[in-house]
Amino acid sequence: MLERDIGASRKKGVAVTFIVHASRGEDATTTIRLSVVVAIAKGRSLAEEGWQVFITGPDGIRYYPSEFDKLLSFSPVLHARE
């Protein structure tokens, strides 16, 4: 999904999801979040606990902890200012 499509979907009321993937040893977990801020908080929390984490954004790209701030471009609050 392209960024312009994500913006259009958001305006139509379609849910934009963020999938938090984490693994540690033989354990793995996946959670789905509708809020980018909540997804980033969950990802950072897991990373601090020693999990290997990435978040799949609505664009299908994997974002690793050092890239989590890039996900904020999907925040509706930021787009409301435009």
C-alpha positions as CSV (number, residue, x, y, z in Angstrom):
1,M,0.0,0.0,0.0
2,L,1.4,3.4,-1.0
3,E,1.5,6.3,1.4
4,R,-1.1,8.1,-0.6
5,D,-3.4,5.0,-0.4
6,I,-2.9,4.8,3.4
7,G,-3.9,8.4,3.8
8,A,-7.0,7.8,1.6
9,S,-7.9,4.7,3.6
10,R,-7.6,6.6,6.8
11,K,-10.0,9.2,5.6
12,K,-12.5,6.5,4.6
13,G,-12.4,5.0,8.1
14,V,-10.4,1.9,7.1
15,A,-8.2,0.6,10.0
16,V,-4.5,1.0,9.6
17,T,-2.6,-1.7,11.5
18,F,0.8,-2.0,12.9
19,I,2.1,-5.6,13.5
20,V,4.6,-6.0,16.3
21,H,6.8,-9.1,15.8
22,A,9.2,-10.2,18.6
23,S,11.3,-13.3,19.2
24,R,13.7,-14.4,22.0
25,G,15.2,-17.8,21.9
26,E,12.5,-20.3,21.0
27,D,9.7,-17.9,22.0
28,A,7.9,-15.7,19.5
29,T,5.0,-13.3,19.8
30,T,3.0,-11.2,17.4
31,T,0.6,-8.4,18.4
32,I,-1.6,-6.1,16.2
33,R,-2.0,-2.5,17.2
34,L,-4.2,0.2,15.6
35,S,-2.2,3.1,17.0
36,V,1.3,3.7,15.9
37,V,2.2,5.2,19.2
38,V,1.0,2.1,21.1
39,A,2.8,-0.1,18.6
40,I,6.1,1.8,19.1
41,A,5.7,1.7,22.9
42,K,5.1,-2.1,22.8
43,G,8.1,-2.6,20.4
44,R,10.4,-0.6,22.6
45,S,9.3,-2.3,25.8
46,L,9.9,-5.8,24.2
47,A,13.3,-4.7,22.9
48,E,14.3,-3.4,26.4
49,E,13.4,-6.8,27.7
50,G,15.8,-8.5,25.3
51,W,13.5,-9.5,22.5
52,Q,14.4,-9.1,18.9
53,V,11.7,-6.8,17.5
54,F,10.4,-5.3,14.3
55,I,7.1,-3.6,13.4
56,T,5.5,-4.2,10.1
57,G,3.8,-0.9,9.0
58,P,0.8,-0.6,6.8
59,D,3.2,-0.1,3.9
60,G,4.4,-3.7,4.4
61,I,7.9,-2.5,5.4
62,R,9.7,-3.9,8.5
63,Y,10.9,-1.2,10.9
64,Y,13.5,-2.2,13.5
65,P,13.9,-0.4,16.8
66,S,16.4,2.2,15.4
67,E,13.7,3.0,12.7
68,F,10.6,3.2,14.9
69,D,10.4,7.0,14.7
70,K,9.9,6.6,10.9
71,L,6.5,5.0,11.7
72,L,5.3,8.3,13.2
73,S,4.7,9.5,9.6
74,F,1.6,7.3,9.8
75,S,0.2,9.2,12.8
76,P,-3.1,10.9,12.0
77,V,-2.2,13.7,14.4
78,L,0.8,14.6,12.3
79,H,-1.3,14.6,9.1
80,A,-4.1,16.7,10.7
81,R,-1.6,19.6,10.8
82,E,-1.1,19.6,7.0
